[in-house]
Amino acid sequence: MTHNVLFNIEIVNSMIHIDLSETKLLSLKSTEIQGLLDTYRIQEIVVYRTKREYQSGGFGDPNKHPNIWAVAIMTDGQWARIHNARGQGREWSNLDRLEKWLREHGISQWQLLNSLE
């Protein structure tokens, strides 16, 4: 038995056209990510460049390195930034550490957006 299957390939532009560093984002705690992944409620994950808000435990020089990496997740049609237990936005100065953190939380795909540099 032979089957002929035609593939219709359509190129979709999935680029993020929103400036996440200037947008008011909801707050999402790290502990909520797994539940959203399990229920398939995450639509997009974006790692983006933004201005540093916190001194981050005394490490880093905010004047020398004013920009950091942050994570925004679109869930239920709304963008939310990842926050820690204290309610502060999570900030990473290094993409290698951020990648490790994402993978530890079960995230293996994301988009990278660097509109500041």
C-alpha positions as CSV (number, residue, x, y, z in Angstrom):
1,M,0.0,0.0,0.0
2,T,1.4,3.4,-1.0
3,H,0.4,6.7,0.5
4,N,1.1,10.1,-0.9
5,V,1.4,12.8,1.7
6,L,1.7,16.5,0.7
7,F,3.4,18.8,3.2
8,N,2.4,22.4,3.4
9,I,5.2,24.3,5.0
10,E,4.5,27.8,6.1
11,I,7.2,30.1,7.5
12,V,6.0,31.8,10.7
13,N,7.7,34.9,12.1
14,S,7.7,34.3,15.8
15,M,9.9,37.3,16.7
16,I,8.8,39.2,19.8
17,H,7.7,42.7,18.8
18,I,7.3,44.1,22.3
19,D,9.9,46.0,24.4
20,L,9.7,43.9,27.5
21,S,12.1,46.2,29.4
22,E,9.5,49.0,29.0
23,T,6.3,47.0,29.5
24,K,4.5,46.6,32.8
25,L,4.7,42.9,33.5
26,L,2.8,40.7,36.0
27,S,4.8,38.9,38.7
28,L,5.5,35.2,38.5
29,K,7.4,33.4,41.2
30,S,9.9,30.7,40.3
31,T,8.0,28.1,42.2
32,E,5.0,28.6,40.0
33,I,6.8,27.6,36.7
34,Q,6.5,23.9,37.1
35,G,2.7,24.0,37.6
36,L,2.4,26.1,34.5
37,L,4.6,23.7,32.5
38,D,2.6,20.7,33.7
39,T,-0.7,22.3,32.6
40,Y,0.6,23.6,29.3
41,R,-0.2,27.2,30.2
42,I,3.1,28.7,29.0
43,Q,2.9,30.1,25.5
44,E,6.3,32.0,25.2
45,I,9.5,32.3,27.2
46,V,11.8,35.2,26.5
47,V,15.2,36.0,28.0
48,Y,15.6,39.8,27.6
49,R,18.0,42.6,28.4
50,T,16.9,45.3,30.9
51,K,18.2,47.8,33.3
52,R,19.5,46.6,36.7
53,E,17.1,47.3,39.5
54,Y,18.8,45.6,42.5
55,Q,22.4,45.4,43.8
56,S,22.0,41.6,43.9
57,G,23.4,40.8,47.3
58,G,26.4,43.1,47.1
59,F,27.8,41.6,44.0
60,G,28.3,43.5,40.8
61,D,28.9,47.1,40.1
62,P,25.6,48.6,38.8
63,N,27.4,51.6,37.4
64,K,29.9,49.4,35.4
65,H,27.3,46.8,34.4
66,P,23.9,48.6,34.3
67,N,22.1,46.0,32.2
68,I,21.1,42.5,33.3
69,W,19.2,39.5,31.8
70,A,15.6,38.8,33.0
71,V,13.0,36.2,32.1
72,A,9.5,36.9,30.9
73,I,6.9,34.2,30.4
74,M,3.7,34.6,28.5
75,T,1.0,32.6,30.3
76,D,-2.7,32.8,29.7
77,G,-2.1,35.6,27.2
78,Q,-0.2,37.9,29.6
79,W,3.4,38.6,30.1
80,A,4.9,38.0,33.5
81,R,8.5,38.5,34.8
82,I,10.1,35.9,37.0
83,H,10.4,37.1,40.6
84,N,12.1,35.6,43.7
85,A,10.4,34.8,47.0
86,R,11.0,38.4,48.2
87,G,9.1,39.8,45.3
88,Q,12.1,41.2,43.5
89,G,12.6,40.6,39.8
90,R,15.2,37.9,39.2
91,E,18.3,39.3,37.5
92,W,21.3,37.5,35.9
93,S,24.5,39.2,34.7
94,N,25.6,36.0,33.0
95,L,23.8,34.0,30.3
96,D,25.6,30.8,31.3
97,R,24.1,30.9,34.8
98,L,20.7,31.9,33.4
99,E,20.8,28.9,31.0
100,K,21.6,26.6,33.9
101,W,18.7,28.1,36.0
102,L,16.2,27.7,33.1
103,R,17.2,24.1,32.5
104,E,16.9,23.3,36.2
105,H,13.3,24.6,36.1
106,G,12.5,22.3,33.1
107,I,12.7,25.0,30.4
108,S,14.7,23.9,27.3
109,Q,13.5,26.4,24.7
110,W,13.3,30.2,24.9
111,Q,13.9,33.2,22.8
112,L,16.7,35.7,23.4
113,L,15.9,39.4,23.0
114,N,18.7,42.0,23.4
115,S,17.4,45.4,22.4
116,L,19.6,47.5,24.7
117,E,23.0,46.7,23.3
